[in-house]
């Protein structure tokens, strides 16, 4: 299919309701809360259709933009606000059905990054089974290639391949093929190139409409390490430890007695740790 879903893009825009420009902030919060509670494609579609006029309102975008200008806004909250903003724009330009599809694709992409195995990812896909027949590479690109997105560069082609595989092979086979295709993205035996150093502040951000995690890892030149996780509602206490590396293996001994010793590599400027099939995590240097 050339357009988003089964309809022509122009038809979807013409079917969109006129947005409300005057919803109260309380109404907007109610609509956002309903979207956050929605579990799976059917509930997302129902909530988007129910609150379409509020979600697509100019006031919702204005309110989000006000929050985006807040000083010291953390990455997790910014990611959530950008998702909400894009949902509002999609709803206004394309209508509730198309906006729900695009949001669902972004959620699926988030679950793909969080899953530890193809089986776990395939289990989540059951909530979105109604979307399988509408998935295509163009829909994936329209969902993920948006301003301000923080998706890993390697995710878009993997998700486009997944969109072709899911309707044809089913959830588990498509998830397995996606995991296999991801392997060349971070060669297991690749050694860090000259100039790539483990020391620094690394951040791994997972963006999902329903939840967001901003995991921080600081590796200092003196061998000390720190880690904490931030979410929209707060941050965990900092855990300290010591780190060392040998070849392509990174070991961290935390002060609580836990230990982490796993392979790593670098890919397109990002730290890949652990560099283990189906469990790879990509970290961005932020200092």
C-alpha positions, 0 to 999 in steps of 0.5 A: 500500500502506498498510503498510511493504512488502507485509506488514501492520505487525503481521505484521512485528512478530510475525515478529521474533525475540526479541532477544538481551540478552547478546551480547558487544561483540565480537559486536556489532562483528562484526554492525555490520562486516557491515552496513557491508560490505553493498553493496545491498539483497540483501546488506543483507537477508542481513546483517540476517537473519543477525545479527538477534538481535544487532542487535536486542539491548538491549545494542547500543542500550546500547552505542550510547547510551554512545558518544552520550554521549561529549563532543565527538562529531563530527556524522559519528560521531553520524549513524552511531551514530543510524543503527545505533541506529534499525536496532536498534530497527527490527529489534526492533519489525518484524523483519529484513525491514522493518528492511533495507527502512528502512535501504535507503531511508535509503541511497538518500536519502543517495545522492540527496544525493551524486549529481551527476546523475540518471544517476549516481543511477540507476546506484546504484539498480541495487543496490537494484532489488529494493526498487523494487516495495516503495517507497511514500510511507509507507515513505519517511516511516517511514525518514526521519522518525525522532528525531535525523535530519539530513535536509534538510527538502526531502528527504522530499517529494522522496523520497516522489515518487521512491517513487511514480515509481520503480516506474512509470517506472524508475530514470532517469526517476524520478531525473530527475523528482526532480531537476526537482522539486528546482529550485523548492526553491532558486530560481536567481535568488533574492537573499539576504534582509536579515539573511542573511549569508554570514559564519559557520561552515557545515556540510554533512553527508551521512549514509550507513550506508556512509560519512559526510562532514561538510564544514566551510566557515568564511567570516570577516568579514575575507575569510578562509576555511577548509575541512576535511572530517571523517569517523568516522575523522578529518579532513583538513588545513585549507585556507585562502583568501580569499572574496568575493561579488557579487550571488548569486555566491560566489568562494573562492580557496584557498591551494593555487591552486584557485578556486571561483566559483559561485552561491548562495542561502539557503533556510529558513535554510540556505546553498545553495552551489552553487545549480546544478541537480542539484548543490545542496548545503545548508549549516547554520550552526552558530555 
